[in-house]
Amino acid sequence: MDDVDSSLETYQDAEEAEHHIHMPGPSAWPFLLSAFILVAVVGLLFVPDAPWLTLVAAVFVFIGILGWALEDPMGAHAGVATARPVVILPGSEVLDNARAAVERVVTFGSTAYSIHPIKAELESETPEGAVITLYGKVELMVQRERLEAEVSQVPGVASVRNFVVAEDSILEGAYSRIEKLKTQGKLEGAKNISVLVENYILHLYGDVPNSSMKYALEREVVGIPGVRVVVNHIGLNKDIPGNLGKTRNA
């Protein structure tokens, strides 16, 4: 009986879909035409001394008839028919496509893109689609932005949370903080202050007149987003191998 009922419902749905009648779409022309006719009648019956009102209204009545006759009554239905429904893909499939997009952007061993792996994870699934999270490190901020843009275009992705660290942004942040200290007059006597970033490790080089300034520089750069370790080489000869200085873990 269940099979019979389901088959009957399927047949009825198919029959309804086949014989469904589409009514004409909404139109403003009938309302406008009625208003024009009303003005023409009023001018003809109640304002006999002003025939120009009837003549002008008659012109608009003619325009209303043409507009209503030439309008496509099924135009609105055609637009609805061409609209494609939103398809929500399974989260696992969206994640696979996102990882494929990451691999297309980040070519391992290439000088054009990062040589470090980028991880894409499925954070959550929403009615609008999947939320993808990106982790890893690249050399340039433009690579980080390109990764986010490419993953955002993957079908089924609702949003992207980008935690990828760009080394040039770390360098920019470090030098901006050093310049801030200089403008505040806290680096008087410091010479050749430079920064090197490699694998989330920030190296400080240069010469300062005292140890308090040396560690003030270290405290200033240790809070930069993306920096895990600061190695303080200040006061040491960076050309001598093995001079690692003092290390502070962030």
Secondary structure, DSSP 8 states (H G I E B T S, - for coil): -HHHHHHHHHHHHHHHHHH--------SHHHHHHHHHHHHHHHHHT-TT-HHHHHHHHHHHHHHHHHHHHS-TTHHHHHHHH--------HHHHHHHHHHHHHHHS-TT-SSS-SS-EEEEEEEEETTEEEEEEEEEES-HHHHHHHHHHHHTSTTEEEEEE--EEHHHHHHHHHHHHHHHHHTT--TT-EEEEEEEETTEEEEEEE-SSHHHHHHHHHHHTTSTT--EEEE-TTS-TTSTT---EEEE-
